Amino acid sequence: MNTLWIPHHRFLAAATGPSGCSINRITYLGLLGSFLSILLLQWLSSYTSNNWLIAPFGATCVLLFASPQSPFAQPRNVIAGHLIAAITALLCIQLLGHSALTMALAVSLSIVLMQAWRAVHPPAGATALLLTLTTPGTVGYEFILTPVLSGSLALVLIAAVCNNLSSGQNWPLYWFGRKAAAPVKTDS
């Protein structure tokens, strides 16, 4: 009998996953930080003539406040990642118009450019997609300043405060680039 062989052993976890619930001071600070971030951006949207809040910022909050030690949650990655994605998407829309090809190209090019600039931030892929899903003519290059840049900066500033309220946490790991590794001694 010919059956399709599927290497199912590759999909099995080598170790058991996390067990139990872990709530601690850092968890509560993450709750506070994400709450204040979204509340502030929505408040600024309500009391100014600009929209400060976009859906990808929700995912950015998950990284900033639930996984702040991740390279994806560092200021350079958050700010530059969202900026790269927004600029790339707007250029794709300008050159190709709104289409499925534009959506795919904007997200894909954003990923490549974030990698090239060492500023990968997964929620920024959603920023590129969001822009390509907008009604033609409703969003222009001002979107780069507000909400993308201003919102990213606000999230990073709130994270800098909330993520450093606990003595067991030091954030960010770096602002503009990764810390250089210590030189390796050779016996030559």
GUDO-425472 format. One line per field, with one value per residue: x, y, z of N, C-alpha, C, O in turn. Coordinates in pm, 1 decimal. Layout:
GUDO-425472
n.u	c(X ...)
n.v	c(Y ...)
n.w	c(Z ...)
ca.u	c(X ...)
ca.v	c(Y ...)
ca.w	c(Z ...)
c.u	c(X ...)
c.v	c(Y ...)
c.w	c(Z ...)
o.u	c(X ...)
o.v	c(Y ...)
o.w	c(Z ...)
//
This chain:
GUDO-425472
n.u	c(83.6 68.2 142.3 141.1 431.3 486.8 701.3 637.3 765.2 921.6 757.3 696.5 743.5 1061.5 1098.0 898.6 639.3 578.8 471.6 197.4 91.0 240.5 257.6 386.7 566.2 673.6 492.3 263.3 361.2 386.2 118.3 35.2 197.9 118.1 -152.7 -144.9 -12.4 -184.8 -410.3 -307.9 -236.1 -486.7 -620.6 -469.7 -537.0 -808.4 -806.0 -657.4 -602.4 -509.9 -459.1 -331.5 -312.2 -271.1 -357.6 -130.6 21.6 -81.3 23.6 289.7 293.9 264.3 516.1 686.7 605.1 554.1 763.1 1017.1 1294.9 1350.8 1512.4 1347.3 1196.6 1334.1 1420.0 1531.8 1446.8 1167.2 1097.1 1240.5 1161.6 878.2 882.5 1029.9 856.8 622.8 710.2 800.6 560.3 400.1 548.3 530.8 254.1 231.0 378.6 261.9 -9.2 -318.1 -336.5 -339.7 -84.0 63.5 17.6 145.5 407.7 478.5 479.4 670.9 903.0 937.1 1010.4 1259.0 1404.5 1396.9 1551.5 1795.4 1861.8 1895.4 1675.5 1449.3 1112.8 845.2 559.3 563.9 536.1 264.5 200.0 279.9 103.3 -143.1 -143.8 -158.2 -409.1 -580.1 -831.4 -792.6 -621.7 -678.4 -477.2 -164.4 178.5 202.7 126.7 351.9 472.7 265.3 48.0 278.1 565.9 536.1 364.8 518.3 740.0 612.7 527.6 775.9 886.4 706.3 750.3 1017.1 994.3 806.2 918.8 1145.3 1077.9 1094.8 1332.8 1450.4 1480.3 1617.7 1585.5 1619.7 1790.2 1962.1 1988.5 2042.1 2182.3 2306.5 2485.3 2834.1 3016.3 3237.0 3589.4 3760.8 4010.0 4314.3 4563.0 4808.2)
n.v	c(-117.2 208.9 485.8 825.6 946.9 1124.0 1324.5 1314.1 1320.6 1545.8 1750.1 1718.8 1831.6 1873.3 1903.1 1950.4 2195.8 2527.0 2528.5 2575.9 2889.5 3204.4 3475.8 3782.1 4067.0 4192.6 4112.4 4255.4 4513.6 4506.1 4488.1 4740.5 4907.2 4840.2 4904.3 5183.2 5270.9 5215.4 5354.7 5620.5 5669.5 5649.7 5853.8 6077.1 6066.6 6128.8 6391.9 6544.7 6642.0 6427.1 6077.3 5861.9 5597.6 5269.2 4939.2 4754.3 4848.1 4729.5 4470.2 4541.6 4632.9 4388.6 4271.2 4471.1 4477.0 4217.8 4066.5 4204.7 4171.1 4065.7 4084.8 4192.5 4373.0 4602.1 4953.7 5053.5 4857.7 4869.0 5139.5 5193.7 4967.1 4995.6 5240.6 5176.9 4985.3 5138.6 5340.4 5182.1 5050.7 5271.5 5367.6 5145.5 5144.9 5390.2 5340.8 5106.4 5107.9 5002.2 4668.3 4305.4 4218.9 4443.4 4439.5 4197.6 4246.9 4481.4 4393.3 4186.3 4319.6 4496.7 4324.4 4228.4 4470.0 4548.4 4342.5 4393.9 4640.2 4568.2 4582.5 4433.0 4397.9 4227.8 4314.0 4529.4 4431.5 4407.3 4674.5 4752.9 4592.7 4692.0 4953.6 4897.1 4798.2 5007.9 5243.7 5367.9 5677.4 5773.9 5772.2 5921.7 6035.4 6165.7 5987.0 5857.8 6024.1 6071.2 5828.0 5662.1 5727.5 5905.7 5755.3 5519.9 5626.1 5718.2 5473.4 5350.9 5530.8 5503.8 5235.2 5249.7 5370.5 5207.1 4948.0 4967.5 4997.9 4784.8 4625.0 4399.2 4413.4 4549.6 4778.6 4951.0 4679.0 4775.8 5087.6 5199.2 5005.5 4669.8 4566.0 4551.7 4249.2 4110.5 4124.3 3839.6 3652.1 3536.0 3281.1 3359.5)
n.w	c(0.0 -96.3 79.5 173.1 306.7 594.6 771.4 1068.5 1312.0 1315.1 1383.4 1643.4 1971.4 2123.2 2390.7 2684.5 2692.6 2831.6 3169.7 3389.0 3538.0 3529.6 3713.0 3795.0 3930.7 3702.9 3511.5 3588.6 3548.8 3274.0 3205.7 3295.3 3131.2 2863.9 2877.8 2938.8 2708.4 2482.5 2568.8 2587.3 2315.8 2193.2 2328.0 2243.5 1974.3 1989.6 2085.8 1915.5 1574.6 1443.3 1368.3 1597.1 1651.6 1538.1 1433.0 1425.2 1640.7 1866.4 1858.7 1877.2 2139.7 2274.1 2230.7 2345.1 2615.1 2707.3 2625.3 2661.0 2643.3 2402.7 2083.6 1889.0 2028.6 2084.7 2090.3 1841.3 1659.2 1684.9 1614.8 1368.2 1223.3 1189.0 1048.2 813.4 700.3 655.0 477.1 264.0 188.1 110.6 -106.9 -278.3 -325.4 -456.3 -688.1 -798.6 -751.8 -589.4 -520.5 -517.6 -574.2 -497.2 -220.3 -142.6 -232.5 -88.7 182.1 165.7 65.0 276.4 482.5 384.8 372.9 643.9 749.0 617.6 730.2 987.1 1162.7 1235.3 1303.8 1381.8 1402.7 1226.8 971.2 952.9 948.5 692.0 542.3 631.7 525.2 250.8 235.2 264.0 154.3 -171.7 -203.0 51.5 238.8 285.6 253.5 496.5 684.9 766.0 955.2 1145.8 1211.2 1243.8 1307.0 1532.6 1698.6 1737.3 1871.6 2106.9 2216.6 2267.2 2455.3 2672.9 2725.9 2804.9 3052.8 3201.7 3176.9 3326.0 3587.6 3752.8 3955.9 3862.9 3593.3 3298.1 3059.0 2754.2 2582.0 2397.2 2221.6 1959.1 1820.1 1828.9 2120.6 2111.8 2087.1 2330.2 2275.4 2149.0 2305.5 2179.9 2170.9 2046.8)
ca.u	c(0.0 145.5 89.4 227.6 509.2 501.3 795.6 566.6 854.2 977.1 659.5 681.8 834.0 1169.8 1080.5 763.6 618.1 567.8 365.7 146.2 72.6 343.2 222.6 479.1 569.7 699.1 365.2 177.5 417.6 348.1 -23.1 32.2 259.2 34.6 -275.1 -114.1 25.7 -302.2 -493.9 -247.5 -247.7 -627.0 -650.6 -409.4 -618.4 -934.9 -789.7 -581.5 -662.2 -435.6 -477.2 -206.3 -323.0 -295.6 -366.4 -1.5 75.6 -122.4 125.2 412.5 281.0 291.6 661.8 748.0 570.8 552.9 891.6 1102.2 1434.2 1361.9 1569.3 1236.8 1132.2 1427.8 1377.6 1572.6 1361.6 1028.9 1083.4 1286.7 1080.2 752.0 912.1 1066.7 736.6 531.4 768.9 798.9 422.2 355.0 616.1 470.0 121.4 250.1 429.4 183.1 -151.2 -368.8 -364.0 -284.8 59.8 116.5 16.2 251.2 537.9 505.1 516.6 795.9 1013.5 956.2 1087.3 1396.7 1468.3 1419.2 1667.5 1915.2 1891.4 1901.3 1567.8 1330.7 1006.2 733.9 436.0 577.4 479.7 122.2 191.8 284.5 -21.6 -250.0 -142.3 -201.9 -552.3 -659.1 -899.9 -701.9 -631.6 -710.8 -355.8 -49.2 307.7 190.5 108.9 484.4 495.1 157.9 79.4 389.4 679.6 494.1 312.9 631.2 817.3 534.6 533.5 911.4 903.3 631.0 822.5 1138.8 955.7 743.5 1007.6 1255.8 1025.9 1131.2 1478.2 1498.1 1472.1 1690.4 1542.4 1639.8 1920.8 2038.1 1903.2 2064.5 2241.7 2342.6 2611.2 2943.7 3063.4 3371.5 3691.2 3803.2 4154.5 4377.4 4693.7 4911.5)
ca.v	c(0.0 332.2 596.3 943.1 949.6 1256.9 1317.9 1370.9 1340.2 1681.5 1843.2 1693.2 1913.2 1798.3 1915.9 1992.9 2340.2 2593.2 2474.8 2664.7 3031.5 3281.2 3616.8 3845.9 4213.7 4230.1 4092.1 4369.9 4630.4 4489.8 4526.4 4886.1 4967.9 4824.2 4980.8 5325.9 5296.0 5220.9 5463.9 5746.8 5688.3 5677.3 5986.9 6173.2 6064.1 6196.1 6533.3 6613.5 6616.8 6315.0 5942.3 5815.7 5455.3 5171.9 4803.3 4690.4 4890.6 4630.1 4364.6 4601.3 4631.1 4252.0 4254.7 4565.5 4457.6 4076.3 4008.0 4322.1 4136.7 4019.6 4182.5 4256.1 4470.6 4709.8 5078.7 5060.2 4768.7 4919.3 5264.8 5177.0 4864.9 5056.8 5341.9 5106.1 4923.6 5242.9 5402.8 5081.3 5031.0 5391.1 5369.4 5039.7 5192.7 5498.0 5285.5 4996.3 5117.5 4907.2 4536.6 4192.7 4222.4 4551.4 4391.0 4097.2 4310.2 4574.3 4316.4 4114.7 4416.0 4548.3 4223.3 4230.1 4595.3 4543.0 4255.2 4463.1 4749.5 4507.9 4644.9 4348.8 4413.4 4157.3 4390.7 4623.7 4367.6 4443.9 4815.5 4753.7 4535.6 4787.1 5062.6 4849.7 4766.7 5131.0 5293.5 5454.2 5821.2 5813.7 5779.3 5972.7 6028.1 6217.0 5868.2 5822.6 6102.1 6038.5 5771.7 5567.2 5774.6 5957.7 5644.0 5433.4 5696.8 5716.9 5337.8 5328.7 5610.4 5439.6 5111.3 5285.2 5397.5 5090.6 4831.2 4990.2 5014.8 4665.7 4615.1 4279.9 4431.8 4663.6 4794.3 4852.6 4614.5 4871.7 5189.3 5217.2 4886.1 4568.0 4585.9 4474.5 4136.2 4128.9 4064.6 3704.9 3642.9 3421.6 3249.8 3365.0)
ca.w	c(0.0 -103.8 159.0 177.6 430.2 651.8 884.4 1182.2 1426.4 1310.1 1439.0 1785.8 2052.7 2186.1 2535.5 2717.5 2686.5 2962.0 3253.5 3492.1 3513.8 3598.1 3728.8 3888.1 3921.5 3564.1 3441.7 3620.3 3481.8 3133.9 3200.5 3307.7 3012.8 2744.6 2902.5 2922.2 2569.0 2395.8 2618.7 2547.0 2170.8 2162.0 2381.5 2151.4 1852.1 2017.8 2117.4 1810.6 1443.1 1383.6 1420.5 1656.5 1683.9 1432.0 1487.4 1453.6 1769.6 1965.8 1855.7 1928.9 2286.5 2321.2 2235.2 2438.8 2756.0 2745.9 2587.1 2639.3 2619.2 2264.7 1990.7 1816.8 2117.1 2116.1 2026.9 1701.0 1581.2 1687.3 1538.9 1229.8 1157.5 1145.4 946.3 689.7 643.9 606.5 358.2 157.7 143.1 38.8 -237.0 -360.4 -367.1 -553.4 -813.5 -853.2 -719.9 -490.3 -578.1 -440.7 -598.6 -412.6 -81.6 -125.0 -252.7 21.9 301.6 138.7 60.7 413.2 557.0 335.1 414.8 789.6 770.3 570.7 823.5 1121.1 1240.2 1217.5 1403.7 1317.1 1382.0 1115.7 852.4 953.3 909.2 545.5 492.4 663.9 427.7 119.3 244.6 276.7 35.4 -249.2 -184.3 188.9 321.0 212.3 322.2 633.8 768.4 818.0 1077.7 1238.9 1342.3 1251.3 1386.9 1663.2 1779.0 1774.6 1975.3 2230.9 2272.2 2319.0 2577.7 2781.2 2758.2 2878.4 3191.5 3267.0 3180.1 3419.9 3723.0 3829.7 3972.8 3793.8 3449.8 3244.4 2920.0 2648.4 2573.6 2317.3 2158.9 1816.5 1761.0 1927.4 2190.4 2050.4 2166.9 2385.4 2186.7 2187.4 2321.7 2113.3 2228.5 1942.7)
c.u	c(88.7 76.3 190.6 300.0 528.1 594.3 735.6 656.1 915.6 883.4 637.2 784.3 938.7 1156.5 936.9 756.0 608.9 451.9 323.2 137.8 177.5 303.8 317.8 476.2 588.8 572.0 272.1 229.5 388.2 202.8 -35.5 84.5 172.6 -95.3 -251.8 -81.0 -95.1 -394.0 -438.8 -264.0 -391.8 -668.1 -594.1 -486.9 -748.3 -920.0 -698.1 -650.0 -595.4 -473.0 -341.6 -202.5 -351.7 -288.1 -230.2 61.5 30.7 -21.1 260.2 410.1 308.0 441.8 725.6 724.3 564.0 685.6 995.0 1249.2 1457.8 1428.6 1460.7 1170.7 1225.0 1389.9 1411.2 1478.3 1218.6 1014.4 1121.9 1202.4 949.4 776.0 944.5 941.9 641.8 583.5 764.0 659.0 372.4 420.9 558.3 333.1 135.3 292.6 334.6 33.2 -190.4 -403.1 -307.6 -133.1 126.1 123.2 132.5 390.2 573.6 549.1 651.9 916.8 1041.4 1039.8 1233.8 1470.0 1491.1 1538.1 1796.9 1958.3 1903.8 1798.3 1438.3 1236.1 880.2 603.4 444.1 530.0 331.9 102.4 191.8 153.2 -138.4 -257.9 -192.0 -349.5 -640.9 -726.9 -805.5 -729.1 -658.8 -588.0 -240.8 76.4 305.0 171.3 241.7 511.1 392.6 61.7 210.9 502.8 636.4 441.8 422.7 714.4 743.8 540.2 670.0 934.0 828.6 699.2 948.9 1109.2 907.6 837.1 1126.7 1207.6 1058.8 1282.8 1535.0 1501.7 1546.0 1656.7 1574.4 1775.8 2016.3 1939.3 1919.1 2123.2 2278.9 2475.2 2716.9 2985.7 3204.9 3472.4 3735.7 3954.9 4204.8 4514.5 4801.6 5024.6)
c.v	c(124.4 440.8 709.5 944.8 1093.8 1246.7 1383.1 1394.9 1480.4 1784.3 1823.5 1774.2 1825.0 1800.5 1960.0 2144.8 2399.7 2535.3 2578.9 2809.0 3107.1 3429.0 3675.5 3997.4 4260.9 4213.7 4210.7 4499.3 4626.2 4527.0 4678.8 4953.5 4957.1 4903.6 5130.0 5360.5 5312.8 5336.3 5599.4 5771.2 5716.7 5816.1 6094.9 6179.3 6141.2 6346.9 6609.5 6583.3 6498.8 6182.4 5892.8 5664.4 5373.0 5032.6 4737.6 4732.4 4798.1 4517.7 4416.7 4602.8 4492.3 4231.0 4344.6 4529.2 4312.0 4008.4 4118.3 4290.5 4084.8 4126.0 4257.8 4367.9 4585.7 4835.9 5089.4 4977.5 4820.2 5039.8 5245.2 5073.5 4921.5 5161.7 5277.8 5049.4 5027.8 5306.3 5306.5 5063.1 5150.8 5402.7 5263.5 5082.8 5299.8 5441.5 5185.2 5007.9 5013.8 4775.9 4428.9 4188.1 4327.8 4506.4 4296.6 4160.0 4403.6 4500.0 4249.0 4207.7 4475.4 4452.1 4226.7 4355.6 4600.4 4453.6 4326.0 4572.9 4700.4 4570.9 4565.2 4367.5 4350.7 4236.6 4490.7 4563.0 4399.1 4590.8 4827.0 4701.7 4631.0 4898.9 5017.9 4813.1 4891.3 5166.0 5385.7 5602.4 5867.1 5830.9 5825.3 5964.2 6087.4 6102.3 5825.2 5896.6 6069.9 5946.6 5694.8 5615.9 5820.1 5846.2 5550.9 5496.8 5696.3 5579.3 5310.2 5407.2 5549.5 5310.2 5140.5 5314.2 5269.5 4971.1 4849.8 5016.2 4896.1 4656.3 4494.9 4294.7 4557.6 4673.7 4934.3 4784.6 4702.9 4969.9 5189.7 5095.4 4789.8 4602.2 4497.5 4362.6 4165.9 4063.2 3929.8 3702.8 3519.7 3402.8 3254.3 3455.7)
c.w	c(0.0 -23.1 157.5 311.5 474.2 771.8 1009.4 1302.8 1427.4 1372.1 1588.3 1862.7 2118.9 2338.3 2561.4 2715.8 2825.3 3042.2 3356.5 3448.1 3593.7 3598.2 3833.0 3865.7 3777.6 3480.9 3464.8 3556.7 3331.6 3111.7 3203.2 3180.7 2888.9 2758.0 2878.4 2776.9 2478.8 2438.3 2573.8 2397.2 2129.5 2211.5 2288.8 2020.0 1871.3 2032.6 2021.7 1678.3 1372.9 1447.3 1470.3 1673.1 1559.3 1493.2 1512.8 1586.1 1882.9 1973.7 1905.5 2081.4 2343.5 2332.6 2340.8 2584.8 2800.9 2714.8 2562.2 2612.2 2477.9 2178.2 1913.2 1897.2 2155.3 2036.9 1878.1 1614.3 1573.3 1594.8 1392.0 1155.6 1104.9 1035.7 811.0 622.5 585.4 477.9 239.8 101.2 63.4 -98.7 -331.0 -412.7 -475.2 -689.1 -879.5 -831.7 -615.7 -560.4 -486.1 -455.8 -509.9 -267.3 -56.4 -135.6 -137.1 147.6 281.4 134.5 198.6 495.6 515.2 382.2 565.7 821.2 732.2 668.4 967.7 1214.0 1224.5 1335.7 1342.9 1302.6 1266.6 984.5 839.7 917.7 757.2 487.9 515.7 560.4 290.6 117.5 251.9 144.4 -40.7 -225.5 -41.8 277.4 233.3 296.8 463.1 733.5 832.4 949.2 1185.3 1166.7 1353.8 1340.7 1525.4 1754.1 1825.9 1885.1 2109.1 2296.4 2334.6 2447.7 2695.8 2822.6 2838.5 3024.7 3258.7 3278.2 3272.9 3562.0 3813.0 3837.8 3898.2 3642.9 3407.9 3095.7 2873.2 2658.1 2493.7 2254.4 2008.0 1747.1 1869.8 1992.0 2125.3 2144.6 2215.2 2292.6 2241.0 2193.1 2248.0 2173.4 2121.4 1978.0)
o.u	c(173.8 -35.4 310.8 236.8 579.9 568.9 776.7 626.2 957.6 926.4 567.2 900.0 908.1 1200.4 864.9 856.4 629.0 348.2 404.0 173.0 200.8 315.3 328.1 393.1 526.9 547.0 209.4 150.8 367.6 168.1 -107.9 22.0 155.6 -142.4 -328.2 -117.9 -106.8 -448.7 -514.8 -301.7 -416.2 -742.3 -662.2 -500.6 -793.5 -1010.5 -665.6 -745.8 -621.8 -512.9 -246.9 -97.5 -444.6 -219.8 -215.1 146.2 98.4 16.2 335.9 512.0 368.4 489.7 809.9 812.3 567.8 716.9 1053.8 1321.4 1572.1 1404.1 1479.9 1096.9 1196.1 1333.6 1326.8 1435.1 1156.1 928.6 1043.8 1174.7 913.3 698.1 892.6 923.9 586.4 508.8 727.6 641.0 309.1 356.5 539.1 300.1 60.9 247.4 327.0 -43.9 -104.3 -488.5 -237.1 -62.0 233.1 222.2 208.4 479.2 688.2 645.9 737.7 1020.7 1156.7 1129.1 1322.9 1584.6 1593.7 1617.2 1895.9 2077.8 1920.6 1828.4 1331.4 1275.2 814.6 540.5 340.8 487.8 280.1 -1.2 112.8 98.4 -223.1 -366.4 -260.7 -408.7 -763.4 -684.1 -743.9 -843.8 -662.1 -595.0 -221.4 80.2 396.2 196.7 243.2 565.6 427.4 -0.1 252.4 533.2 694.2 472.0 421.8 754.5 805.8 555.7 678.3 995.3 881.8 705.3 983.9 1191.5 962.3 834.9 1201.9 1287.3 1051.2 1352.6 1655.3 1524.2 1537.6 1694.9 1556.3 1863.8 2136.7 1821.5 1819.9 2113.6 2282.2 2564.9 2690.4 2989.7 3281.4 3444.5 3746.6 4021.8 4144.1 4575.5 4879.0 5118.7)
o.v	c(141.1 481.8 688.0 944.1 1176.0 1168.9 1491.5 1480.1 1527.8 1893.5 1902.1 1783.4 1715.1 1707.4 2001.3 2213.1 2330.3 2498.4 2658.9 2844.6 3077.7 3497.8 3624.9 4048.4 4358.6 4292.6 4260.3 4584.5 4730.3 4589.8 4737.8 5046.2 5055.1 4963.1 5195.1 5467.5 5412.2 5406.9 5684.2 5880.9 5798.6 5887.1 6193.0 6286.5 6210.9 6422.1 6725.8 6506.1 6473.6 6175.8 5883.3 5609.1 5402.6 5011.5 4670.0 4660.5 4789.5 4474.6 4343.1 4577.2 4479.9 4178.6 4298.8 4547.9 4285.0 3904.0 4124.7 4376.8 4062.4 4245.1 4373.6 4448.9 4659.2 4825.4 5130.3 5022.5 4815.7 5040.8 5276.9 5090.5 4898.3 5170.6 5319.5 5064.1 5007.2 5323.5 5345.3 5060.5 5133.5 5442.9 5289.5 5060.2 5300.2 5489.3 5178.9 4928.6 4945.4 4772.7 4458.1 4156.8 4303.6 4531.6 4313.5 4129.1 4404.3 4539.8 4253.7 4178.1 4501.4 4493.5 4227.8 4347.9 4651.4 4484.8 4319.4 4596.0 4780.4 4607.7 4622.3 4354.5 4414.2 4227.2 4532.3 4636.1 4415.5 4627.5 4902.3 4760.7 4648.2 4934.0 5093.6 4798.7 4880.6 5122.8 5473.5 5647.2 5987.4 5897.7 5775.8 5894.9 6061.8 6118.8 5764.2 5839.0 6044.6 5987.6 5664.4 5551.4 5777.3 5844.0 5506.9 5429.7 5676.2 5569.2 5252.4 5354.9 5544.2 5278.5 5065.3 5284.9 5228.5 4900.2 4755.0 5052.8 4906.4 4677.2 4489.4 4196.6 4660.5 4587.5 5029.1 4827.5 4704.5 4938.5 5181.3 5084.4 4824.4 4658.6 4383.0 4380.2 4236.6 3957.2 3909.3 3745.6 3412.8 3498.3 3159.4 3470.3)
o.w	c(87.3 -54.9 142.2 417.1 398.6 863.7 1050.6 1386.6 1533.0 1409.2 1652.1 1821.8 2165.2 2405.7 2470.4 2735.7 2925.0 2987.3 3403.8 3335.6 3710.9 3496.8 3944.7 3790.4 3735.5 3389.8 3371.2 3515.5 3269.3 3011.6 3123.0 3129.0 2816.4 2661.1 2807.2 2728.3 2407.2 2353.6 2527.1 2356.0 2040.9 2143.6 2258.8 1961.1 1780.5 1996.3 2045.6 1673.5 1255.3 1563.6 1392.2 1705.9 1484.1 1593.5 1614.6 1639.2 1985.3 2082.8 1968.8 2145.5 2450.1 2433.2 2417.9 2668.8 2921.0 2772.1 2454.3 2562.2 2438.0 2197.3 1876.2 1841.2 2249.7 1927.9 1798.3 1508.2 1467.3 1506.6 1302.3 1036.9 989.5 940.8 707.5 501.6 477.4 381.6 128.8 -20.6 -40.8 -195.6 -449.8 -529.1 -573.3 -793.2 -1002.2 -885.8 -560.2 -649.0 -389.5 -360.4 -454.0 -198.7 39.1 -56.4 -92.3 212.4 369.6 193.5 233.1 569.4 600.2 426.3 610.9 910.2 805.0 687.0 1059.7 1327.6 1203.1 1451.6 1260.4 1197.2 1214.1 895.0 729.2 862.4 700.3 394.8 428.0 514.0 222.0 10.6 246.4 37.3 19.8 -227.5 -15.9 380.5 122.3 398.4 541.7 852.8 939.3 1043.2 1300.6 1068.4 1465.7 1441.1 1625.3 1873.5 1940.9 1980.3 2213.5 2418.1 2443.0 2540.9 2806.7 2941.4 2929.4 3111.4 3361.1 3378.8 3295.7 3648.4 3935.4 3738.6 3872.8 3572.0 3475.0 3016.6 2949.6 2732.7 2519.5 2236.6 1935.7 1624.8 1987.9 1929.4 2088.8 2266.3 2149.7 2236.6 2361.8 2099.1 2254.1 2221.5 2108.3 1900.1)
//
